[in-house]
């Protein structure tokens, strides 16, 4: 499976700030089951690797799979699964 990282940075009426962005992700315990919990390891552009608690979801209309990972500090990564 291939993972495509979504750009989740946004701003409205504020100047954009430089935030660290994910470069690559790997999954352990990934199953294509709706609402399944797994673990995501994300490498960010600052060189650090973060362990994120992730949840697998399927869009009921399009059938596409996504994985959203977040850790205890609020660091978040959203990934589309390309089959």
C-alpha positions, 0 to 999 in steps of 0.5 A: 500500500502507498500512503499520500500525506495530506497538507493540513496547514491552513490560515485565515486572516493571519500570516502563515507560520512555519510548522514542521511537516511530515515527510514519510509515514509507516504503519504497524497493525494497519487493517482496512477495517473502519474505525480500526486503531493502529500505530503510525510512525511519522518522520518530519522535516525537522529530522525527528520521528514521532509515534502517533496513535492512529485511527483508520476510517473509510469514506462511506460515499467514495469508499476511500480510506484515510488514517489520522494520527495524533500524539499527546502534544497535539501533533497530527498527520492525515494520510490517504491510502492509495490502493 
